[in-house]
Amino acid sequence: MKKLWGRILFLSALIVMMLSVHAFADNTIQYCASTFTFKSRGSQSSSSFTVDARTNITVHVKIYNNSSNLTPYTQTINNNTNLVLRNTATGEVFYLTDKNYNALEYDVHMTLLKAGTYTFVVENNQDYWFQMYFRVIGVPRIDVPDTLELKVGQSQKVSVTQFNLNGGYMWVDKWDVSANSENPNAATITNIDNTKTPSVITVYGREEGITLINVYGADGSVDQMKVTVTARETVPTLRFDKLTLSQGEIVYNDVLNSVAPVTWSTADPSVARVLNVSNSGKITAVSYGSTKVTAQTVKGGVTYKLVCTVTVQRTEPEFVDFIISVNSLNKKKGRVKITITNLSDTNITVYSSGAKLLSYPEFQIVRSLKMANASVVTIPKGRSKKLTFNIKGAKLTTGNKYNYAVRVKMAIDGRTYFARGVVDEEMGQYILKSNLATNNWLFSYVRESN
């Protein structure tokens, strides 16, 4: 019986010892601990500690007095005490005391951006007797996900954080493949980006299998990631999922990873037509605009609808056929009325923003305009519309409609133009927005007055 109890006590002690070792291994690294004693005003410096790389620290602070209660004096002590961290090489200073946070015990989390030696200084400006204890806790290692799953040919970005995640990050120094990997060639790291916070690595799946990748921090710490790479998915996809064409252009699109019949369709045949030619989609650009071309096929009992966005662009016009003229100018009411006649083969959209009242013939900007009752007006092809603008700013005191021109912002086939019009010639002009600085106006339509 005694032997049995002896064995039980021995095993209990062994378990306690193992738990203690495990708990110690999980603790973060303690760099130093110091206690300052203040009985009057003054400052003291602690012993220094050194870090070899950019890293996080946690500073645990405790203010106390063994013989009296300091709680009533918490605010006074915090407001008259500064805890300062100084880089002894560069002189860079960090103030760790928060005067808006009154506490006798707290943690300060921060990132040391540079390797080097650091010293703590406590500046005391009051006469309460107290002691300040602190210890500096470092970050033991970097941290990557334990597992990662990829397809062959797939890449994924992974953030490399730290075991202690309280601010900052640890640079990634290098990586390698563990000799215990089932397939060392299954995965690899293609990029390390230390400009990000935290650092980012790009993991790439090369072939099927499992690779154990070790990632090393700048402080020599290491963490391992198990990367499982499975076969590439071969679902049907389009050769082109986006096309920008000119009018009359023809492109053949194909469905990849499928041998089943394909049904092709277009949402707007007036923009782009599509015909099935040996399972390929023959896409013909018809007129300006955008539409969706859909390819439908079946694989493994699953129906796939694959969409290609087709945009047919207008070539740069030599001129745009429209008339813009000033009808009336009411200085008293601060209002100007214009008419835009759209003789083009496409719609014109007029915007309130960008409208200006200009002096003529110098074309200097003298007032801004805001469209009345609307911010956007569309003028269909072959139609006219009268637009009213309110004159912003100071009232006009001189001149009439024959002394002013109007500049408006308009869009034609997705391109932005500025156009202006005057009374005596009913002249419309336009300019590409990107060339506005050169004032390179181009005539779009000129008509003699009746």
Number of C-alpha atoms within 10 A of each C-alpha: 6 7 8 9 10 11 12 12 12 11 12 12 12 12 12 11 12 12 12 12 11 11 10 11 10 10 11 16 15 14 14 16 16 14 14 16 14 19 12 13 14 13 15 12 14 17 11 16 14 13 17 12 17 18 26 24 25 20 18 16 22 16 21 18 13 8 8 9 11 18 13 8 12 16 16 15 24 20 17 15 19 19 18 16 20 17 19 14 10 11 10 10 14 14 13 17 19 14 15 9 12 17 16 17 13 14 14 14 17 16 15 19 13 13 15 16 15 22 16 23 19 20 17 21 16 16 13 16 16 20 15 18 16 20 17 19 20 18 22 21 21 26 22 21 14 11 11 15 13 22 17 19 15 15 17 13 15 16 16 27 23 23 16 20 14 15 17 21 26 28 26 24 15 13 18 14 19 16 11 11 16 13 18 18 15 22 28 20 18 11 12 20 16 16 9 13 15 19 18 19 22 15 21 22 27 20 20 18 19 22 24 24 24 16 23 22 24 17 20 15 16 19 19 20 18 19 24 22 24 19 14 15 10 10 13 20 17 16 12 15 15 14 14 12 22 16 18 12 13 16 15 15 22 19 21 12 13 16 12 13 16 22 15 23 19 21 14 14 16 14 20 28 21 22 16 17 13 10 18 19 23 18 24 22 25 19 19 20 18 20 19 20 24 22 25 17 21 16 15 7 7 8 11 16 14 17 19 18 15 23 21 23 18 16 10 9 8 9 13 21 18 23 22 29 22 24 17 16 22 14 16 9 11 16 19 22 19 20 18 20 20 21 18 16 11 16 17 24 17 25 19 18 15 14 23 23 22 21 19 16 11 10 14 13 14 14 17 18 23 19 22 14 10 12 11 12 15 14 17 17 15 13 15 16 15 14 18 20 23 17 24 15 11 9 13 16 8 7 11 12 20 16 16 22 25 29 23 21 20 23 15 15 15 13 12 17 19 20 25 25 24 25 20 15 14 20 23 25 23 25 20 16 13 9 11 13 7 8 10 10 15 15 15 18 17 15 11 8 9 6
